[in-house]
Amino acid sequence: MNSFWIILFHTYLNKLKSKSFIVTTILTVVIVLGLTNINNIINLFDKNGGKETVAVLDETGKLFEPFQQQIAVINKDIKLENFKGSGKEAEQAVKNGDFAGLIELQYNQEQLPEAVFKAMSIADSSLFTDLQAGLQQLKTMIAASKLNLTEEQLQKLYEPAAFEKIALEKNAKTEEELNQARGLVYVLLFIIYFSVIMYANMIAMEVATEKSSRVMEILISSVSPIKQMFAKILGIGLLSLTQLAVFLLVGYYSLTKNMDSLEDGFWGVYGFGDVPLATIVYAVVFFILGYFLYATLAAFLGSLVSRIEDVQQMITPMTLLVVAGFMIAMFGLGKPDASFITITSYIPFFTPMIMFLRVGMLTIPVWEAVLGIAILIGTIIVLAIFGARVYRGGVLMYGKSNSFKDIKKALQLTKKE
């Protein structure tokens, strides 16, 4: 048993101290900090501090002030300036960079406002959308005044219709609970997806690297291949938990520092407030089981190749399974109760993501979640037994890997031992 722990910690510490791991961790931390400080970064490079000034050429002499009031309600970062010169002078000012754009206000034949927007580029759709919304509200207000509607009547006219959603299913989640669950499920789906892609590949590369350097020949003389396989899976698992802990702590700290002004703070904004303990437990269980499922698969696929350049080709089908599960789960965020989602949640390679999606978004019977966990555990055991046999023979195979026919060769080598 000592040899098992030696290989486990050797794998963990070796990868932890490697330049590739350190560089990847630092780069990812920088990306996390960048994403959580994106508004500050944008404002840093924006000479106007995120605010935009738009020149207004009011040909009517009456529309500027009410239009300015409407824009102030929609977006406080848009500043309107009543331009007193000619249209050509205003256009030149835009070209000189004095204004983000120019909007010309006028009346149409029905004496209702209309406008023409001019800018160096019309790629900034958000600015145009806000200006258009402000003009639409101004037009509505003027049209209502022509119909002699009072302010109260106008408010009644545009007041949203009451439309309440009620779930008839017993113990069904409320809209608030669904929003909370959706935030947690969304984040966990990404964590599971990227963890499997990164760390399962790392296991396959680790095995292939040792084979290519002939280290495996020395190892199998003192430690059984089965111990090696599971020691590497657990070693990379500890490594993944270490790296994920760094990412999550940095991301959480950075977000909390940038959200002090928000009333509900980090957990409220992302819908994580009052998440049931059971949902968090399921998240941890499905993450761990999902990791071991794909890690075991990656280990014995990696044992079939003896050259590092063949690893990606061999594990491509596994990667496609992860991508397929992730895409189905993304679809399921909008329709978690679809029959397609229910069926695929019992397919082992999709279960970690899709069953957790159903557990988080729906009120399903406990037996369904337990059945999903049982299917995963059973698949991992079967895959581990079969994978260990393939691994045992695969580590003795050298030469170019042709296809999955090598699995049969690996099994034959195992029987000869």
Secondary structure, DSSP 8 states (H G I E B T S, - for coil): -HHHHHHHHHHHHHHHTSHHHHHHHHHHHHHHHHHHTHHHHHHHH-TTTT-EEEEEEESSSSSHHHHHHHHHHH-TTEEEEE--S-HHHHHHHHHTTS-SEEEEEEE-TTS-EEEEEE-S-S--HHHHHHHHHHHHHHHHHHHHHHTT--HHHHHHHHS---------STT---HHHHHHHHHHHHHHHHHHHHHIIIIIHHHHHHHHHHHHTTHHHHHTTTS-HHHHHHHHHHHHHHHHHHHHHHHHHHHHHHHHHH-TTSTTHHHHHTT-TT--HHHHHHHHHHHHHHHHHHHHHHHHHHTT-SSGGGHHHHHHHHHHHHHHHHHHHHHHTT-TT-HHHHHHTTSTTTHHHHHHHHHHHS---HHHHHHHHHHHHHHHHHHHHHHHHHHHHHTT--S---STTHHHHHHHHHHH-
